[in-house]
């Protein structure tokens, strides 16, 4: 499965479970996570989607850390199961 297909599966799951989520196609800042959104209970989240042996860049890791420091949820996901594990508890 490609990174794009993984993103599509993640976005579909998020929509099915009441999350507000958007795929970021082009950001004004490098390192912005691929998917940004809000849980049904109002918590901000960001997902950097990777596929195969790809890893997050140092800038992406830095942005994930900043989001977490500001009480948001941020992580790298290689599959839908990771997203369900991290965001499933926020499903209402």
C-alpha positions, 0 to 999 in steps of 0.5 A: 500500500502506498503512502497516499492510500494509507492517508486515504484510509486514515482520512476515511476512518477519521470521518467515519468516527466524527473527527474533523480532519484535513489532508494538508497539500501545501503548507506555508511552513516546511515540516507541517504534518500531513493530516491536521484535525480535531477530535470529537471532544475538541483535542487538536491532532496532527499525523505525519504519514509515512510508508515503507522505510521512510522516516520522519525528517528532523524538522517533522520530528521537531514539529511533532514535539512542539505540538505535543508540548502545546497539549496536542496529539502528534505522531508518525503513522505507518498504518491505520492501526497506529491511528486507531490506537492513538485516536480511538480513545477520543471516539465519542 
